[in-house]
């Protein structure tokens, strides 16, 4: 069963996010108070703990939020989800996968430390279809696949 390991936000762009434990997802916006939220296709970013573990295995001291992801997950192969897949997050939130990976125009601090970064290849992005509170420990369920 897939679950949420961390709920992360940041006040500014271009910085690591902090695990706040819980936050409110707003329809067609993202997490309330997060710098990357807004009316666009990358409202919420997700990265698996399994991906973060690859960087830890490479010798980096990293954890949830260090790749600027909003939701750190466990138990789901995020990059294998097709665009258009719908995900139930917690009790009431629903998101739709809009992008797999991303192009990093400027290498981040993690890239400079390790020579590689997992977010551009293994992170995914969703837009929020229905909002609600999201907490660490919530279940993440694929409810509709393309």
C-alpha positions as a Python dict, from the first residue, in 0.01 Angstrom:
ca = {
    (1, 'X'): (0, 0, 0),
    (2, 'X'): (135, 342, -97),
    (3, 'X'): (151, 612, 167),
    (4, 'X'): (262, 970, 226),
    (5, 'X'): (593, 988, 416),
    (6, 'X'): (625, 1369, 419),
    (7, 'X'): (413, 1675, 334),
    (8, 'X'): (655, 1952, 240),
    (9, 'X'): (619, 2322, 160),
    (10, 'X'): (844, 2625, 123),
    (11, 'X'): (781, 2999, 127),
    (12, 'X'): (1024, 3065, -159),
    (13, 'X'): (1117, 2905, -489),
    (14, 'X'): (1458, 2749, -546),
    (15, 'X'): (1492, 2608, -197),
    (16, 'X'): (1448, 2279, -19),
    (17, 'X'): (1106, 2222, 132),
    (18, 'X'): (1032, 2146, 497),
    (19, 'X'): (815, 1859, 616),
    (20, 'X'): (522, 2036, 782),
    (21, 'X'): (338, 1713, 863),
    (22, 'X'): (9, 1824, 713),
    (23, 'X'): (-121, 2089, 477),
    (24, 'X'): (-432, 2184, 285),
    (25, 'X'): (-454, 2109, -87),
    (26, 'X'): (-658, 2369, -275),
    (27, 'X'): (-839, 2294, -602),
    (28, 'X'): (-647, 2405, -912),
    (29, 'X'): (-379, 2559, -692),
    (30, 'X'): (-170, 2318, -483),
    (31, 'X'): (-66, 2338, -120),
    (32, 'X'): (-177, 2645, 67),
    (33, 'X'): (126, 2864, 136),
    (34, 'X'): (365, 2679, -98),
    (35, 'X'): (577, 2888, -334),
    (36, 'X'): (517, 2659, -634),
    (37, 'X'): (139, 2651, -602),
    (38, 'X'): (-72, 2829, -860),
    (39, 'X'): (-297, 2783, -1164),
    (40, 'X'): (-58, 2576, -1378),
    (41, 'X'): (9, 2211, -1457),
    (42, 'X'): (278, 2152, -1190),
    (43, 'X'): (80, 2243, -878),
    (44, 'X'): (216, 1960, -661),
    (45, 'X'): (537, 1758, -698),
    (46, 'X'): (583, 1402, -577),
    (47, 'X'): (899, 1198, -527),
    (48, 'X'): (928, 847, -387),
    (49, 'X'): (1133, 764, -79),
    (50, 'X'): (1276, 482, -291),
    (51, 'X'): (1423, 749, -525),
    (52, 'X'): (1565, 946, -232),
    (53, 'X'): (1723, 624, -105),
    (54, 'X'): (1923, 600, -430),
    (55, 'X'): (2085, 934, -349),
    (56, 'X'): (2145, 826, 11),
    (57, 'X'): (2312, 511, -121),
    (58, 'X'): (2538, 740, -328),
    (59, 'X'): (2657, 892, 1),
    (60, 'X'): (2440, 1201, 29),
    (61, 'X'): (2276, 1310, 351),
    (62, 'X'): (1931, 1381, 205),
    (63, 'X'): (1573, 1320, 302),
    (64, 'X'): (1215, 1423, 234),
    (65, 'X'): (1183, 1777, 98),
    (66, 'X'): (1549, 1807, -2),
    (67, 'X'): (1455, 1770, -369),
    (68, 'X'): (1187, 2042, -336),
    (69, 'X'): (908, 1785, -362),
    (70, 'X'): (576, 1853, -193),
    (71, 'X'): (486, 1492, -124),
    (72, 'X'): (733, 1218, -45),
    (73, 'X'): (571, 880, -105),
    (74, 'X'): (652, 519, -33),
    (75, 'X'): (530, 203, -202),
    (76, 'X'): (434, 335, -547),
    (77, 'X'): (636, 352, -871),
    (78, 'X'): (561, 716, -951),
    (79, 'X'): (745, 753, -1286),
    (80, 'X'): (555, 455, -1429),
    (81, 'X'): (219, 630, -1389),
    (82, 'X'): (88, 757, -1724),
    (83, 'X'): (-8, 1121, -1768),
    (84, 'X'): (-377, 1151, -1685),
    (85, 'X'): (-364, 898, -1400),
    (86, 'X'): (-578, 1007, -1106),
    (87, 'X'): (-451, 970, -749),
    (88, 'X'): (-659, 980, -430),
    (89, 'X'): (-449, 1147, -159),
    (90, 'X'): (-577, 1096, 193),
    (91, 'X'): (-951, 1107, 256),
    (92, 'X'): (-1068, 1367, 7),
    (93, 'X'): (-796, 1509, -218),
    (94, 'X'): (-770, 1402, -581),
    (95, 'X'): (-491, 1484, -825),
    (96, 'X'): (-419, 1412, -1189),
    (97, 'X'): (-69, 1334, -1318),
    (98, 'X'): (34, 1609, -1562),
    (99, 'X'): (408, 1556, -1603),
    (100, 'X'): (672, 1289, -1542),
    (101, 'X'): (1012, 1430, -1460),
    (102, 'X'): (1131, 1777, -1551),
    (103, 'X'): (1410, 1958, -1723),
    (104, 'X'): (1639, 2137, -1481),
    (105, 'X'): (1762, 2452, -1651),
    (106, 'X'): (2002, 2527, -1366),
    (107, 'X'): (2159, 2235, -1178),
    (108, 'X'): (2059, 2232, -811),
    (109, 'X'): (2280, 2192, -505),
    (110, 'X'): (2209, 1816, -500),
    (111, 'X'): (2336, 1782, -858),
    (112, 'X'): (2658, 1961, -766),
    (113, 'X'): (2705, 1741, -458),
    (114, 'X'): (2634, 1407, -626),
    (115, 'X'): (2678, 1467, -997),
    (116, 'X'): (2319, 1353, -1045),
    (117, 'X'): (1967, 1417, -917),
    (118, 'X'): (1661, 1190, -914),
    (119, 'X'): (1389, 1457, -935),
    (120, 'X'): (1426, 1529, -1309),
    (121, 'X'): (1387, 1159, -1393),
    (122, 'X'): (1172, 1014, -1118),
    (123, 'X'): (964, 1301, -980),
    (124, 'X'): (610, 1357, -1102),
    (125, 'X'): (370, 1651, -1100),
    (126, 'X'): (-5, 1670, -1052),
    (127, 'X'): (-280, 1927, -1068),
    (128, 'X'): (-538, 1929, -791),
    (129, 'X'): (-889, 1820, -895),
    (130, 'X'): (-1039, 1818, -544),
    (131, 'X'): (-882, 1954, -231),
    (132, 'X'): (-857, 1858, 130),
    (133, 'X'): (-620, 1805, 418),
    (134, 'X'): (-318, 1582, 349),
    (135, 'X'): (-117, 1433, 635),
    (136, 'X'): (189, 1217, 685),
    (137, 'X'): (66, 857, 694),
    (138, 'X'): (-222, 915, 452),
    (139, 'X'): (-278, 651, 187),
    (140, 'X'): (-212, 724, -180),
    (141, 'X'): (-431, 526, -423),
    (142, 'X'): (-445, 510, -802),
    (143, 'X'): (-818, 554, -875),
    (144, 'X'): (-811, 603, -1248),
    (145, 'X'): (-549, 514, -1504),
    (146, 'X'): (-536, 619, -1865),
}
